[in-house]
Amino acid sequence: MTLASLRAGLVRFAETEVLDALGNPVRASRLGLLDPALSRTERMVALARQALVGVRRVLTVQPREAVPLYLGLPEPGRGAMVEQEALMAAMLAETQERLKFVKVYATGRAAFFEALSSAQTDLRTGRAGALALVGAVDSLGDKASLEELAEARLHLGRQNPDGRIPGEAAGFVALARPGASKTLGLEPLGVLLGTALAVEPRPFTRREPSLAEGLTEALQVLRRDPVAGARRVDGVLACQPGESFWGTEFTRAYLRNAALMPEPLRVNVAGEGLGDAGAGAGPAMMGVALHRARWREGGRRRTLVYGCSDAGRVGACVVEMSPEV
């Protein structure tokens, strides 16, 4: 439903009970089923539980083994504090202890890609067996986070016409070694062709003009990869909010990696439909990349998905949708 809504151009941006310094309501993209009074951790628990429903079958394909989980979380310094232990305990309870936490990446929009890269490496080397779960969850829709963003004047409003709309999201993907999907009885939606990580030396938090060094480096790694960079991608999905900083960053990185980019250029930004979903934007945009209704034509479709945190962590991947059987 979320993917269909995004494709249709529907948004859930609405005024909240939080007021900024001018007395105007702060707008956010929040799940209407959750009580506005819930804390950030409570909202993330609820989002994670719902997202885990979608991968419940994956947790039972190896009944005697716990599935390794690589989890992405918010970066420190943005929004209210997250109680990681409470979140992880709730996730274990929801899955009846069928998960095994391998590592947690608290790096915001880049977190999902760091988790994805780690899981891909462990599957390749055999450290993770044949199957792993990769996910991320985040929420900036709680009152404390909204107040903090308003105080910092980061939200979109009269004080900052180049601001962001806070959002929230969670998602999980099952990652299997090549050929293991059929053995496990799972139908593959796509193939992860490559991942790349980097660090931006002049991140958003430094309030300096973006030179896009980190994103350029990540895209160069993918472009030079013999598999991921074998041909142009068919689309680009950015996990970024709507500030001009991120548009400038992508433009500069694009010009240095034009051989990887689609012609004509097609870019969809998470902030336009989800708001700033932080770490949760990664799996959400991965879902968009593999959403069959997104493509009107058949065949293999490659998508570049990337995310950059406010503090400078950068992650990207190229994923190819499996053709219809």
HELIX and SHEET records of a PDB file:
HELIX    1   1 THR A    2  ALA A    8  1                                   7    
HELIX    2   2 ARG A   40  VAL A   53  1                                  14    
HELIX    3   3 ARG A   57  THR A   60  5                                   4    
HELIX    4   4 GLN A   84  GLU A   94  1                                  11    
HELIX    5   5 GLY A  108  ALA A  110  5                                   3    
HELIX    6   6 ALA A  111  THR A  125  1                                  15    
HELIX    7   7 LYS A  143  GLU A  151  1                                   9    
HELIX    8   8 ALA A  180  LEU A  184  1                                   5    
HELIX    9   9 PHE A  204  ARG A  206  5                                   3    
HELIX   10  10 GLU A  213  ARG A  224  1                                  12    
HELIX   11  11 SER A  244  ARG A  256  1                                  13    
HELIX   12  12 ALA A  258  LEU A  260  5                                   3    
HELIX   13  13 ALA A  270  GLU A  272  5                                   3    
HELIX   14  14 GLY A  278  GLY A  280  5                                   3    
HELIX   15  15 ALA A  281  ALA A  289  1                                   9    
HELIX   16  16 ARG A  292  ARG A  294  5                                   3    
SHEET    1   A 2 PHE A  13  LEU A  19  0                                        
SHEET    2   A 2 PRO A  25  SER A  29 -1                                        
SHEET    1   B 4 LEU A  99  ALA A 106  0                                        
SHEET    2   B 4 VAL A  67  LEU A  73  1                                        
SHEET    3   B 4 LEU A 131  SER A 139  1                                        
SHEET    4   B 4 GLU A 168  ALA A 176 -1                                        
SHEET    1   C 5 GLY A 190  VAL A 199  0                                        
SHEET    2   C 5 ARG A 313  MET A 321 -1                                        
SHEET    3   C 5 ARG A 301  CYS A 308 -1                                        
SHEET    4   C 5 GLY A 235  ALA A 238  1                                        
SHEET    5   C 5 VAL A 267  VAL A 269  1                                        
END                                                                             
